[in-house]
Amino acid sequence: MTPKEQIDALIAGLTDWRGKTLADIRQAILEADPEITEDWKYMGSPVWSRDGAIAVGNAHKDKVKLTFSQGASLADPAGLFNNGFNGNVWRAIDIAEGEAVDLDALMDLVRAAIAFNQEKLRGRAGAKRAKK
């Protein structure tokens, strides 16, 4: 199966609120930028990337978790992040049953993650040129 098919199957298998929540999050992420790719990693998790990892989605028993790989480096003006503040790299959005996510703010956060990844790549390219 392709990563898209695996994510489709995961969502279809979640017949409660978690399936709808993960589907809505996925749609918002993919709408944020047409060049985002989907992968299936970490023993069965959807991963969205563009110029590096953006976020990993997981459905847990009591929540859907969306973990941003470089979340600590991203501005979060809408205050979506609600987990992972003790670390210095990732941040997460934990969504419990009945909670709504501001999908427009989520798309802005995804775009910020892409910009961060692209800036990091430009920095590496500049460092490689300086070594030559």
C-alpha positions in Angstrom: 0.0 0.0 0.0 1.1 3.6 -0.6 1.4 6.0 2.3 -1.9 7.6 1.2 -3.7 4.3 1.2 -2.3 3.4 4.6 -3.5 6.8 6.0 -6.9 6.3 4.3 -7.1 2.8 6.0 -6.2 4.2 9.4 -8.8 6.9 9.2 -11.5 4.4 7.9 -10.6 2.1 10.8 -11.2 4.8 13.4 -15.0 4.7 13.3 -15.5 7.1 16.2 -14.7 10.9 16.6 -11.0 10.3 16.2 -11.4 9.2 12.5 -13.2 12.4 11.6 -10.8 14.6 13.6 -7.8 13.0 11.9 -9.4 13.3 8.5 -10.1 17.0 9.1 -6.6 17.7 10.3 -5.2 15.8 7.3 -7.3 17.8 4.9 -6.2 21.1 6.4 -2.6 20.1 6.3 -2.8 19.1 2.6 -4.7 22.3 1.7 -2.0 24.4 3.4 0.5 23.7 0.6 0.1 21.6 -2.6 3.6 20.3 -2.3 3.2 18.5 1.0 3.9 14.8 0.9 2.4 12.0 3.0 4.5 9.2 4.5 3.8 6.3 6.7 6.5 6.0 9.4 7.3 5.3 13.0 5.5 1.9 13.1 2.2 3.2 11.7 1.9 6.9 11.8 1.0 9.5 9.2 3.8 12.0 8.6 3.4 15.1 6.5 6.5 16.7 5.0 7.8 19.4 2.8 11.5 20.2 2.7 11.6 18.2 5.9 9.2 16.8 8.4 6.3 19.0 9.4 4.1 16.9 11.7 3.2 13.4 12.8 -0.4 12.4 13.5 -1.5 9.7 16.0 -4.9 8.6 17.2 -4.7 7.5 20.9 -7.5 6.1 23.0 -8.5 9.5 24.4 -7.1 12.0 21.9 -5.7 12.7 18.5 -2.2 14.1 18.7 -0.5 16.2 16.0 3.2 16.6 16.8 5.2 19.3 15.0 8.8 18.2 14.5 10.2 21.7 15.0 7.3 23.2 16.9 9.4 24.9 19.5 10.8 27.1 16.7 7.4 28.1 15.4 5.3 31.1 16.4 1.9 30.0 17.5 -0.2 33.1 17.7 -3.5 31.2 17.9 -2.2 29.1 20.8 -2.8 25.7 19.2 0.1 24.0 20.9 -1.0 22.5 24.2 1.7 19.8 24.8 5.4 19.4 24.7 6.5 22.6 26.3 9.2 20.9 28.4 11.2 20.0 25.3 13.3 22.3 23.1 12.3 20.9 19.7 8.8 19.5 19.2 5.4 20.8 20.2 2.0 19.0 19.9 -1.6 19.7 19.7 -3.7 17.2 21.7 -7.3 17.1 20.7 -9.9 15.4 22.9 -13.4 14.3 22.0 -15.6 17.3 21.5 -12.8 19.8 21.1 -12.6 21.9 17.9 -9.4 22.9 16.1 -9.1 26.2 14.3 -8.3 24.7 10.9 -7.3 28.1 9.5 -4.8 28.6 12.3 -3.6 25.0 11.8 -2.9 25.8 8.1 -0.9 28.9 9.2 1.1 26.8 11.6 1.8 24.2 8.8 3.0 27.1 6.5 5.2 28.4 9.3 6.7 24.9 9.6 7.4 24.7 5.9 9.1 28.2 6.0 11.2 27.0 8.9 12.3 23.8 7.0 13.1 25.9 3.9 15.1 28.4 5.9 17.0 25.5 7.5 17.8 24.1 4.0 19.0 27.5 2.8 21.3 27.7 5.8 22.8 24.3 5.0 23.2 25.2 1.4 25.1 28.4 2.4 27.3 26.5 4.8 28.2 24.0 2.0 29.1 26.9 -0.3 31.3 28.5 2.3 33.2 25.2 2.8 34.1 25.0 -0.9 
